[in-house]
Amino acid sequence: MIISDILAARQFNPLQQQRLNASNDVAGNAVPQNPNDDGTTFAATLREFIGDVNDSQHKSAEATEKLIKGEPVDIHDVMISAEKAKTSFQLLLELRNKALDLYREAIRIQV
């Protein structure tokens, strides 16, 4: 039984049909999509998180530099930004470590 025959028998609204047509691969087979998907991918989410961590690192460095130069900044704001940057970097580092562990475990799987 061919999936395209099953899908042709099913009634789609225009938006679903448009998604189905856009998701066909080279061979013409339908590629299933999550209807609740808002279009963001894991890679895009990860890239955004890395950018946020980078921004917090830069903000922390700027605040520390202002404090060292003697510009009027509150020391508690400098400490808070430094701790936020440190915590977000540690989280990113742990995510990387877990991803590497997962990759190593997948490599060890016997086929």
Long-range contacts (C-beta under 8 A, 24 or more apart in sequence): 3-29, 3-30, 4-28, 4-29, 4-30, 49-92, 50-92, 52-88, 53-85, 53-88, 53-89, 53-92, 56-81, 56-84, 56-85, 56-88, 57-85, 57-89, 59-85, 60-84, 60-85
